[in-house]
Amino acid sequence: MKKILSFFFLLGIVSVLLVSCYKGNNVPSPSEVFNHVPKAPIQILMTDTPGPYTAVNIDLLQVRARVQDSIWYDLTTNQGIYNLLDFQNGIDTAIVNDSLPVLAIIDEIRLILGPNNTVEKDSAIYPLVTPSAQQSGIKIKLVQPIYQDSLNTIKFDFDANKSVKVNGNNKYRLHPVIKIL
């Protein structure tokens, strides 16, 4: 709790100092303020809870992070097709290694998926429909401050068993159930 209060106090001081440096009507936007703040490393990891499938493949194209309810960052993403079932029992994988401004608070992350999402069950491969994940992305709400002098790590536990729904005739849809660890 002390860390969070110190964080907000420091954020207030930095904001007041930066705004007071501008004269007249030239008040900086939040993104201009963050351009003058040092950055700290962030890593986003993904793991999975076991399920009844042989494979649940997602085609990850981009990870985006929103800070302060308004500023979006396209993070350096390890793009590729990930079988979520490869990341169980303590195994995870880094999908982002980047940096964000110190003092920023991430309030939403979006995973933008491509068209090559599939489910394998009983030796058959089925397309995995991902409603809106290809346009606006899978939305994950959180509150994650970015601290200086540390690796800021966020770990998603993707529950494939609860996330994949069958809609008759072997039509599979992804309705993500994700826990933040």
Sequence and secondary structure as in RCSB ss.txt:
>XXXX:A:sequence
MKKILSFFFLLGIVSVLLVSCYKGNNVPSPSEVFNHVPKAPIQILMTDTPGPYTAVNIDLLQVRARVQDSIWYDL
TTNQGIYNLLDFQNGIDTAIVNDSLPVLAIIDEIRLILGPNNTVEKDSAIYPLVTPSAQQSGIKIKLVQPIYQDS
LNTIKFDFDANKSVKVNGNNKYRLHPVIKIL
>XXXX:A:secstr
 HHHHHHHHHHHHHHHHHHHTS TT    HHHHHHTS EEEEEEEEEEE  S SEEEEEEEEEEEEETTTEEEEE
 B  EEEEGGGS TT  EEEEEEEEETT EEEEEEEEE S  EEEETTEEEEEE TTTTTT EEEEEEEE  TTS
 EEEEEEEEHHHHEEE STT EEE   EEE 
